[in-house]
Amino acid sequence: MDTQRLVTHAFMSHKVGLRAEHLGLHKAVCVLLGWDSIAPPDTITWVPQVLPEAEALAQKEDLVLWPPIVVIHNISMANNNPQEQKVVPIEGVQAFLRDKGFVGGKITVCLGRPADQSVMVVKFLGTFTGLAMAERLHKYFVENKRGRKEFTSKNKGDEEMGKPDEGEEQLLYGYMGVSEDLDKLDFHNRKWSVVKSKKEILDLANDPVKTDER
């Protein structure tokens, strides 16, 4: 109830100079809780509307980290048995990306000891081309059933962890970084990342070019 009152206040407040900040807080909390963040402009009193699971997920995935980032996990490092762990070095990830035709990304280790390199991020340029490359890499992981959904299931113990005798490629799981992934980033990447709406970026890219009608 306190959260609902906070979001209602953020939407209803018209404090001079802070309207945009209040609406930003309203949208952020709505996305976090799976509520509809869009309200008609003539709304007098805002009340939360719970979105279907698919729509709530789409709303979360629209708020991407910018410049675009793909988070990559070495699933074997989540295994409690050290004998079942296998280090995949940055060079191995670079070779995997190169072999699949993913270019232009800068790889850094984010979490875990430098020796185990359990979480890495691939940062692409903050351009339409960079976004397209990040989306293509995200789609690759999804199509090969090594995306966010599968990684979460394995972390919960719903699926068997990766085995060290598997190839490096099969141990790598990845997904496009969204707002809730900020805490997975190292200090430098977190400091220089912002949250943007992917839909708004693509809408800008698809806007017709206006010509001089004179």
MOLINDA-V878780 format. One record per pair of residues at least 12 apart in sequence whose C-alpha atoms are under 6 Angstrom apart, sorted by sequence separation. I is the first residue (numbers start at 0). J is the second residue. D is the distance in whole Angstrom. If there is no record, write none. Layout:
i->I j->J d->D
i->I j->J d->D
//
This chain:
i->9 j->21 d->5
i->10 j->22 d->6
i->107 j->119 d->6
i->35 j->48 d->5
i->107 j->120 d->6
i->34 j->48 d->5
i->106 j->120 d->6
i->10 j->25 d->6
i->34 j->49 d->5
i->35 j->50 d->6
i->106 j->121 d->4
i->9 j->25 d->5
i->34 j->50 d->6
i->105 j->121 d->5
i->33 j->50 d->6
i->104 j->121 d->5
i->105 j->122 d->5
i->104 j->122 d->5
i->6 j->25 d->5
i->104 j->123 d->5
i->33 j->55 d->5
i->146 j->172 d->6
i->145 j->172 d->5
i->146 j->173 d->5
i->147 j->174 d->6
i->146 j->174 d->6
i->30 j->59 d->6
i->86 j->115 d->5
i->140 j->173 d->6
i->137 j->174 d->5
i->7 j->45 d->6
i->137 j->175 d->5
i->76 j->117 d->6
i->73 j->117 d->5
i->72 j->117 d->6
i->72 j->118 d->5
i->71 j->118 d->6
i->71 j->119 d->5
i->71 j->120 d->6
i->70 j->120 d->5
i->69 j->120 d->6
i->69 j->121 d->5
i->68 j->121 d->6
i->68 j->122 d->4
i->67 j->123 d->6
i->66 j->124 d->6
i->66 j->125 d->4
i->67 j->130 d->6
i->109 j->184 d->5
i->109 j->185 d->5
i->85 j->163 d->5
i->83 j->162 d->6
i->84 j->163 d->6
i->83 j->163 d->5
i->75 j->161 d->5
i->74 j->161 d->6
i->74 j->170 d->5
i->73 j->170 d->5
i->73 j->171 d->5
i->72 j->171 d->6
i->72 j->172 d->5
i->71 j->172 d->6
i->71 j->173 d->4
i->70 j->173 d->5
i->70 j->174 d->6
i->69 j->174 d->5
i->69 j->175 d->4
i->70 j->176 d->6
i->69 j->176 d->5
i->68 j->176 d->5
i->64 j->176 d->6
i->63 j->176 d->6
i->64 j->177 d->5
i->63 j->177 d->4
i->62 j->177 d->6
i->63 j->178 d->6
i->62 j->178 d->6
i->65 j->192 d->5
i->65 j->193 d->5
i->64 j->193 d->6
i->65 j->194 d->6
i->64 j->194 d->5
i->63 j->194 d->6
i->63 j->195 d->6
i->62 j->195 d->5
i->62 j->196 d->5
i->61 j->196 d->5
i->61 j->197 d->5
//
